[in-house]
Amino acid sequence: MKEAEVLALRRAGLARVVAAGLLLIGVLAAVSGVRISNPVALRQIAAVEVTLVLFGLAGWCEAWLASRRIAIQTLPVVAATVDAVLIFGNLLYGHVVLGIPGSLFAASPIAWVVPITMAATAIYYRPRLQLYVAGLYAVGFLVLGLSGEALTIAERRTDLAALAGLFGESANMVRVIMVVSAALILVVVAQQGRFLLDRAVRETTMRLHLVRYLPGELAPILTDQAFASLRAGRRIRITLLFVDMRASTTFGETMDPARLAIFITAFRRRVIRAAARYGGMIDKFTGDGALILFGVPTESTSDAARALECGRTLLTLIERWNAKRGFDPAVRVGIGIHTGEVFCGVVGDESRLEFTVLGETVNQCARIEQATKAADAPLLASRETVESAGEIDAWVEVENVDLPGVTRPVCVMRPV
């Protein structure tokens, strides 16, 4: 929306420049070769030319300020107000200096510029600004129309006769140019609206496409710099939580497919609930297991603590689930938590994107989860995680734990 606002300001400024140029050319063409002896008409034409030049300069200033992103929020109001000041300044000049009655303001060529300025205001897509401009012109024309004494029919005929030159072929041609200018600006408004709509559709389609392959937690940043860094890949320090259901084959053999699908869905729902409560991002579900990440896309000092809380909460949710459903045998899980550096990124082409984390830390965390079977403990964590969470006094080291495939020694701990 900020980019659209800047683009709208630039387009509105350029539209004012183009409209002012077309009108000025039309006025000059209309008066060229025409002998005008009425001094009032000559002065009014000169005032219109000066007003159009100022109108174009104001539009150029608006486009220049917008290109440098200066006063983006207040610039539309200032531009609309400057337009009104120029128009009413010209009308007041004709009323006060030239003695044209205020009730005949519609005869002035500059009054036909109002539709152009209102169309230019529509480019900003600000309803309140549009109401402000409408009220500004409505009040201004009302005050101008009611100024001075009421004219009799004879006086109106006399005044209109003096302004007869403003309704000739040349003057009407200028009015046609004004209508064309307003129409061109409305075309720009429609184009701007179409551009925003098309862009919104493209970005929404892209999000829906990417969410099919990426974790849902990444959806809010799919177009942000954080996602760009994920596409490039980087090494970050995160905390991982592996959870796996014990003896899941037993449930698969005793349940029919429909009940088994409901059972696995209910299990995953509890994993999602625990992860969401502590800001974890589910990287992937693997059958009856899951990998939850803490610290993606940005690292936090609370990652380890939140991961441990997530593990404890998940155990509580499983315990309540067993009590509610009375499973026999009871549902048991193993949870392994580890902290370390991993490669984190989005790999693949546009036809198949996949978010992944790679590295020895991932392998170590998986082995810690598997060690819960030998240690006969539902929750194990590495010393790195426990120390990062500041819970070293609440955990005790597990001795004689074998972590096959792990090259570096890892101290595994369990809750006291």
N, C-alpha and C positions, 0 to 999 in steps of 0.2 A: 504493500500500500504506500510506503514511503517513496519507492521508486515511481509508482504511478502518480503520486502527487507532484513530484518534481517534473515528470513528463507532462502532466496536465498544465503546470505553470508555464513551462516553456512553450507549449502549444498555444495556450491562451495568449501569451505575450506576442508570439508570432502572428496569431490570428488578428490581433489588434493592429499590428503593423501592416499586414496585408490589406485589412479592411480600410484603414486610414489611407493607404496608398491608392486603393481603387477609388475611394470617394474623392480624394483630392484630384486625381486624374479626371474623374467625371465632372467635378465642378469646373476645373480649368477648361475642359473641353466644351462645357456648356456655355461658358461666358466668352470663349474665344470667338472673335468675329461678330459678336453681338454688341451693339451699341446701347449701353445702359446709361440713361441720363438721370435716373432717380437716385439722389444721393443716399437715401435710406437703404435702397437695394444694394448700392455699391459698398456701403459700410457693412451691411449684413453679410455680403459675400466675402469681404475681407476678413470679418470675424470668424466665419465658417472655415476659411482656409487656415487661419491661425489655430483654431481649435483642432482641426484635423491633424495639423503638424504636431501639436502637443499630444494629441491622442496617440499618434504613431510613436513619438518619443517615449511616452509612458509604457507602451507595449514593449518597446525595445529594452527599456530598463527592467521590466518585469522578467523578460526572457533571460537577460544577462544575470540578474540576481538569482534566478532559479538554477541556471547552469552552474553557479558557484554555491548553491545550496545555502543562500543567505536569507534569513527570515522566512523560512518555508511556511511556517504556521500562520504568520500574520500577513504575508504577501497577498493572498487572495482578497482579504478584506480591504487592504490598502489600495489595491488595483481597482476594485469595484467602486470604492469611495472616490478615487481620483477621476474615474470615468464620469461619475455623477456630478462632481464639482466642475469638470470641463463643460458638460452639457448645460447644466443650470447656469454656469457663469456666462455662457454664450447667450442663453435665453434672457438672463437678467440684463445683459448689455443691450440687447434689442429692446427690452422693456423700459429700462431706466434712461439709457443714453439716446436711443433712437426714437423713443416714445411709442413703440409698438404696444398696444394693449395686451395685458397678460392673458386675457381670454382668447387671444388669437395665437397662442403659443404653438398650436398644431400646424400653423402655416409656415413656421420656421423649418428649414431643411435639417437643422441639427436635431430636431425632435425625432426624426426618423432614424437617428443613430441609436436610440434607446433599445429597439429590438436586437441590434447587433451586440450591444454591451450585455444585455441579459442572456443572449445566447452564449457569449464568451464566458459568462459566469457559470453557466451550466457545465462547462468542461471540468470544473473542480469537483463535482459530485458532492457538494455540501448543501444539503437542504436548508439549513439555517442561514447560510450565506445567501441562498436564492431568495428566501423570505425577506432577509434584510434589504436586498437590492430592490425587490418588488415594493416593499414598504417605503423605501427611500424615494423612488420615482413617483409612487402614488401620492405621497404627502407633498413632494415638491411640486408636481403638476397641479395638485389641488390648491396649494397656497398661491401658485402663480396664476391660476385661472380665476381665483377669487380676488386677486389684487386689483386695486383701482375701482372706479365707479362703473356701474353697469352701463353698457352702451345701448343707445337706441338703434333702431333698424337703419335709420339714415346714416348714423355715425359708423355703423359696421360696414355699410356699403362704401362709404368714403375711404375707410381704412383698408378694406379689401381691394378697392380700386388702386390704391397706392402700392399694394403688394401683388398686383396682377402679374408682374413679371416672374413671381415665384411659382406660378402654375402653368408656365408655358411648356413647350415640348422639351426644351433643354433641361428645365428644372425637373420635369417628370422623369426624364431619362436618369437624372441623378438619383431619384427615388427608386427607380428600378434597380440601379446599381446597389443601393442600400439593401433592398430585398434580397438580391443575389448574394451579397456579402453575408447577411444573416443566415441564408440557406447554407452557404459554404461552411460557416462556423458550426452550424448544427450537424453538418456532415462529419466534421471533426469530432463533435461530441459523440455521435453514434459510433464512429470508428474507435474512439477511446473506450467506450463502453464495451464494444465487441472485443477489443484487445484484452481488457481486464477479464472478460468472461472466458475467452479462449485460453488465457494464461491460467486461470483458476482451474479450468477443466483439465489442462495438461498436467498441472502439478498434482491435482487430485488423482488423476489416472496413474501418474508415476508413483505416488504414495501407495495406492492400492496394489500396483504391480510389485513394488519392492517388499511390501509387508507380507506378500505371499511367501517370500524366501527369507526375510530377516525377522529377528525378534520384534514383537509388537512394541516393546519399550523404546525402540529406536525410531518409531514413526514420527514423533514430534521434532526430530532433528534431521530428518532425511534431506533437507535442503540447506542445512546449516553448515558452518565451517567444521563442526565436530564430525559430521558425516563425511565430509571431504577428507578429513584426516584418516577416518576408518577405511575409506576406499584406497588411500595410499598405503595403509598398514603402518603400525608402529608398535614399539615395545613399551608396555606399561606394567606397573605393579598392581595386581589385583588380588582379591581373595575369591577362591573357588569353593563351591559346595557341591559334592556329588551325593545323590541319594538314590538308593536302589531297594526295591522290594525283595524281601527274603522269601524263598520257596514259592515264587510266583507260579511255577509250573503246576503246583498242586491245585491252585485255583483254576488254572486253565484247563485242567483235566476234569474237574468236577462241575464246572459251570458250562451251560450252553452258550453259544456265541453271543446271543443278545444280552444275557446277564453279564457275560465277561466284558462286553463293551461298556456297559453301564458301570461295572466295577472299576475298570481302568480309568474311565472318565471321572468318577468320583475321587479316585486317588489323585489324579492330576489336578483336580479342582483344589484339593487341599494343599498341594505343592504350590500352586499359583497363589493361593491366599497367603501362605507363609512368606513367599518371596515378595509379594506386593506390599505386605505390611512393613517390611524392613528395607525396601528399595532395591531388592535384588532383581537382576535381569535373567530370565530363563533363556539360556543359550539354545538348548534343544532338549526334547524328550526322546529317550531311547527306550522304547517299549514301556517297561514298568519302572524306568529310572529317569533321572533328570540331572542336568548340569546348570547350576545357578551361579551367576557372576555378580560380584560386588566391586564397584569401581569402574564400571563402563557406562558411559563413555569418558567420564572424568573421575579421577582418583579422589578419595576422601580419607581423612584420618580415622573415620568411624567404620570403614569397610569391614575390618576384621570383627569388630564388636557386633555389627549388624548381622554378619554371617553366623556367628555363634548364637545370637538370639533367634535367628531364623531357624537354625537347626533344632534348638530346644522347643520352639513353637511348633515346628512340624511334628516332633515326637508327641507333643501334647495333643495335637489335632488327630493323629493316628490313634492315640490311646482313647480319645473320646469316640472316634469312629468305631473302634472295636466294641466299646461299651454300648453304643447305640445299636449296632447291627448284630452283635453277638457272633462274630465270625469264629468258626471252628475248623481248622486252627486259626488263631488270631493273626492279624496282619502285622508283620514285623518289617522294619526297614533298617538299613545301615546308612549312616551319614558320615562322610569324610570331608574335612575342611582343611584347606592349605592356602598359604599366602606366598606369593612370589611373582617373578617377572615372566610375562608371556608375550607372544606375538599376538596382536589383536587387529583384525581387519576384515574387510569384505572382499572376497575373492570370487572370480568367475566373470563371465561376460553378461551382457544385458539379458540374454535368454535364460540364464541360470545364475543368479547371485546367491552367495551363501556367506553368512557371518560365521566366523570361526575364531577360536583361540588355540594356539599351538605352543608347544614347548615342554621342557622337562617338568615344569610346575604342574601342568595338566596331568601328566603321567603319574607324578607323585601323589596328587590328590586322588586319582582313581585307585591307586594302590592302598592309600590310607582307608578309603571306603571299603575295599575288599578285606582289609585287615580287621574290620569290625567283627567278622565271623570268627576268626581265631581268638580274638581278644574277648569275645562274648560281651561286646558293648555296642549299643545302638549308635553311639556318637563318639567319634575320635577326631582330634585336630592336631595339627603340627605345633611345635613350640613357637614357630614364627607367628602363627596366627594368634595363639594365646597371649604371647607377649605384646603383640600389636594391639590387642583388645584390652590389655591391662588386667587380665584375670589369672595371672600366673599362680596366685595363692589358691585358686579354686579348682586347679587341675593337678593331676599327678601323672608322672611319666609311666608309660606302659613298657615293660621289659620284654625282651625276647620276641619282638614283633618283626616278622619277615615281610619285606616289601620287595617282591621279585621284580626285576627289571629296572630298579632304581639304582643309579650309579653313585649318587651322593647320599651320605647318611642323613636320615631324617628322624628327628626325635618326635615320637608320637605320644600324645597325652590323652587322658580321659578325664571326665569330671570327677571330682572327689566323691 
